[in-house]
């Protein structure tokens, strides 16, 4: 059921991937998604050192014997990062699925391919998907404008960006942005994607290590309660609309410098908010799919709900004349 090139190359049951969210994509969430038949993806830059990443990989392995991946996001950070060290740590710990994001993974492709890794690349522009294919990645994830985090500067929705990417490359395409249930899953497949990636939906799962106040706030967030910031530094981000994020937007509108903005968008500040539950002390990334989320189930319930409801959608489409 729902077998695609993505399930085949990743060795998973369902073509559903969990987004790599800094501070949140740790052993508990990653293993839960993999155990439920999808692909959990660990965020490597959650960890201050490659040694800490190794320890989290070992913990995850103690919680699942299913495939899971490690994400390395290649972009400027507030601390000095040797990305090669993180790649090597993951590979040496037996991880054979690596997701890259941010800048092109081309400088690291020989390292990854020599290690026999399957490489996924997450991007927000069709031309970046083409580049990823050219440098040798095995599949590409394309982000629509609805997505949480950094969906790019072009403001193109998933409904347009997914089929454009499918038409542009021959490797499998994974759809992200605006997907939280079976309807989005089936729609993405109909647009030509061979898998989906969800982040925001898993934020309210029981296994996600985030303060209950943040989860409750997410459930009260409507599709109109997110906003875009960081456009002035060419790194547009979709976050929950709060007094704090409004303040950042006001700073940008009056021409604040990068040095002024950086302390406000610090990932360490976000980490404290996730722990303390204070939504007005940091930016909280969140996709427009928040408007579709109304409960806090376990990961298994989320996954099983998508698959069972997708089957019902298939029957309904058949009943109105779309052949199996």
C-alpha positions in Angstrom: 0.0 0.0 0.0 1.4 3.4 -1.0 4.6 2.0 -2.4 6.7 4.5 -4.2 10.4 5.0 -5.1 10.7 6.8 -1.7 9.6 3.8 0.3 11.9 1.6 -1.8 15.1 3.6 -1.5 14.6 4.4 2.2 13.4 1.0 3.2 10.2 2.3 4.9 6.6 1.2 5.0 4.9 4.5 4.3 6.2 7.5 2.2 5.9 9.9 5.2 8.9 11.7 6.6 9.2 13.8 9.7 10.8 17.2 9.3 14.1 17.8 11.1 13.3 20.5 13.6 16.1 21.9 15.7 15.8 21.1 19.4 12.7 18.9 18.8 13.9 16.1 16.4 15.5 14.0 19.0 15.4 10.3 19.8 11.9 10.1 21.2 10.2 11.7 18.1 12.6 10.3 15.5 12.2 6.7 16.8 8.4 7.0 17.1 8.0 8.1 13.5 10.3 5.3 12.2 8.6 2.7 14.4 5.2 3.8 12.9 6.4 3.1 9.4 7.8 6.4 8.3 11.2 8.0 8.4 12.3 9.9 11.5 14.9 12.6 10.8 17.2 13.8 13.5 18.4 17.4 13.5 22.2 17.3 13.9 22.7 21.0 14.8 20.6 20.5 17.9 23.8 19.1 19.3 26.8 21.3 20.2 29.3 18.7 19.2 29.5 15.6 17.0 30.1 13.6 20.1 26.6 14.6 21.4 25.1 13.7 18.0 26.7 10.3 18.3 25.1 9.8 21.8 21.7 10.7 20.5 22.1 8.4 17.5 22.9 5.6 20.0 19.9 6.4 22.1 17.6 6.4 19.0 19.0 3.0 18.0 18.1 1.7 21.4 14.5 2.8 20.7 14.0 1.5 17.1 15.5 -1.0 14.7 13.9 0.8 11.7 15.7 3.2 9.4 16.1 6.8 10.4 18.1 9.8 9.0 20.2 12.6 10.2 19.8 16.1 8.8 22.7 18.5 8.4 21.6 22.0 7.5 24.4 23.9 5.7 24.0 27.5 6.5 25.6 30.3 8.6 25.1 29.8 12.3 25.9 31.8 15.5 28.6 29.2 16.3 31.5 27.8 14.3 30.4 24.5 12.7 32.5 22.0 10.9 29.8 20.2 8.9 32.1 17.5 7.7 32.6 16.4 11.4 28.8 16.0 11.7 28.6 14.1 8.5 31.4 11.8 9.6 29.8 11.3 13.0 26.5 10.2 11.5 28.2 7.9 8.9 30.5 6.3 11.5 27.5 5.6 13.7 25.9 3.6 10.9 23.5 6.1 9.5 23.0 5.5 5.8 20.4 8.1 5.1 21.5 11.7 5.2 19.3 14.8 4.6 21.0 18.1 3.7 19.4 21.5 3.6 20.3 25.1 3.2 23.2 25.5 0.8 24.1 22.9 -1.9 25.4 19.6 -0.6 27.8 19.4 -3.6 31.0 19.9 -1.5 30.1 16.9 0.6 28.7 14.5 -2.0 31.9 12.5 -2.5 32.2 12.0 1.3 28.6 10.8 1.5 28.5 8.7 -1.6 31.9 7.0 -0.8 30.2 6.0 2.5 27.3 4.5 0.6 24.7 7.0 2.0 21.4 7.7 0.4 21.2 11.5 0.2 18.1 13.6 0.4 18.2 17.4 -0.1 15.6 19.8 1.1 15.1 23.1 -0.9 12.6 25.8 -1.6 13.3 26.6 -5.3 12.8 24.5 -8.4 16.3 25.5 -9.7 17.8 24.2 -6.5 16.1 20.9 -7.0 17.7 20.7 -10.5 21.1 21.4 -8.9 20.6 18.8 -6.3 19.8 16.2 -9.0 22.9 17.3 -11.0 25.3 16.8 -8.0 23.9 13.4 -7.4 21.3 13.4 -4.6 18.9 10.5 -4.5 15.7 12.5 -3.8 14.7 16.0 -3.2 12.2 17.6 -0.8 10.5 20.8 -2.1 9.0 23.3 0.3 5.9 25.3 -0.4 5.3 28.8 0.9 2.9 27.4 3.5 5.7 25.6 5.3 7.2 26.4 8.7 10.8 27.5 9.0 12.4 28.7 5.9 10.3 28.2 2.8 12.3 30.5 0.6 11.8 34.0 -0.7 9.6 33.3 -3.7 6.1 33.0 -2.0 5.1 30.0 -4.2 2.6 27.6 -2.8 2.9 23.8 -2.6 0.1 23.4 -5.2 2.3 25.1 -7.8 5.8 24.2 -6.6 5.3 20.4 -6.2 4.3 19.7 -9.9 6.8 22.1 -11.2 9.5 20.3 -9.4 8.2 16.9 -10.5 8.4 18.1 -14.1 11.9 19.5 -13.6 13.7 16.4 -12.2 13.8 12.7 -12.7 14.7 11.8 -9.1 11.8 11.3 -6.6 10.2 14.4 -5.1 9.0 14.7 -1.5 6.4 17.3 -0.8 6.5 19.6 2.2 4.5 22.6 3.3 0.7 22.6 3.9 0.4 18.9 4.7 -1.0 17.6 8.0 -3.5 14.9 7.2 -4.6 12.3 4.7 -6.1 14.9 2.3 -2.7 16.7 2.0 -1.0 13.3 1.6 -3.2 12.2 -1.2 -3.1 15.6 -2.9 0.7 15.6 -2.8 0.8 12.1 -4.5 -1.7 13.4 -7.1 0.6 16.2 -7.9 3.4 13.8 -8.6 5.3 13.7 -5.3 6.3 10.2 -4.1 6.3 11.1 -0.4 5.6 13.8 2.1 7.5 15.5 4.9 5.6 17.0 7.9 7.1 19.1 10.7 4.4 21.2 12.3 2.0 18.3 12.6 4.5 16.3 14.7 5.1 19.3 17.0 1.8 18.5 18.8 2.5 14.8 19.0 3.0 13.2 22.5 6.5 12.2 21.7 7.7 15.7 20.7 9.9 17.3 23.5 8.3 20.7 23.7 6.6 22.5 26.6 2.9 21.7 26.9 2.2 25.5 26.8 3.7 25.6 23.3 1.6 22.7 22.2 -1.6 24.3 23.5 -0.7 27.5 21.8 -0.2 25.6 18.5 -3.6 24.1 18.8 -5.1 27.6 19.3 -3.2 28.9 16.2 -5.3 29.4 13.0 -4.0 29.3 9.5 -4.0 33.1 9.6 -1.9 33.3 12.8 1.5 32.8 11.2 3.7 35.5 9.6 6.9 35.9 7.7 10.0 37.5 9.2 13.7 37.7 8.2 13.0 38.8 4.7 15.4 41.7 5.2 18.3 39.2 5.7 17.2 37.0 2.7 16.2 34.1 5.0 12.4 34.4 5.1 10.9 32.4 8.0 7.3 31.4 8.8 6.6 31.7 12.5 3.7 32.1 14.9 2.4 35.6 15.0 3.2 36.9 18.5 4.2 40.2 20.1 7.8 39.0 19.9 7.7 38.2 16.2 5.8 41.4 15.5 8.6 43.3 17.2 11.2 41.6 14.9 9.2 42.6 11.8 9.0 46.2 13.0 12.8 46.2 13.5 13.2 44.9 9.9 10.8 47.5 8.5 12.8 50.3 10.1 16.0 49.0 8.7 17.6 47.1 11.6 21.0 45.6 10.9 21.8 41.9 10.9 23.7 42.4 14.1 20.6 43.8 15.7 18.3 41.0 14.5 20.5 38.1 15.3 20.1 38.1 19.1 16.3 38.1 18.5 16.3 35.0 16.2 19.0 33.1 18.1 18.4 29.3 18.1 19.5 29.2 21.7 16.7 31.7 22.5 14.3 29.3 20.7 15.6 26.4 22.8 14.8 28.2 26.0 11.3 29.0 24.8 10.6 25.4 23.9 11.8 24.4 27.4 10.1 27.2 29.4 6.9 27.5 27.3 7.2 31.2 26.8 5.9 31.9 23.3 6.6 35.7 23.7 10.3 35.3 24.3 11.4 33.8 21.0 10.3 33.0 17.5 8.3 29.7 17.2 8.3 28.3 13.8 4.9 27.0 12.6 3.3 26.2 9.3 -0.1 27.3 8.1 -1.3 23.7 8.7 -1.8 24.8 12.3 -5.3 25.6 11.3 -5.9 21.8 10.6 -4.5 20.6 14.0 -6.9 20.1 16.9 -5.4 17.4 19.1 -2.3 15.9 20.6 -2.2 12.3 19.6 0.8 10.0 19.7 2.9 9.6 16.5 1.4 6.2 15.7 -2.1 7.6 15.8 -1.1 10.4 13.4 0.5 8.0 11.0 -2.2 5.3 11.1 -4.9 8.1 10.7 -3.2 9.4 7.5 -3.0 5.9 6.0 -6.5 4.7 6.8 -8.1 8.0 5.8 -6.1 8.1 2.6 -7.6 4.7 1.7 -11.1 6.1 2.3 -10.3 9.0 0.0 -9.1 6.6 -2.7 -12.5 4.8 -2.5 -14.4 8.2 -2.7 -12.4 9.2 -5.7 -13.1 5.9 -7.4 -16.8 6.3 -6.6 -16.9 9.7 -8.5 -15.3 8.2 -11.6 -11.5 8.4 -11.0 -10.3 4.8 -11.8 -8.0 3.0 -9.4 
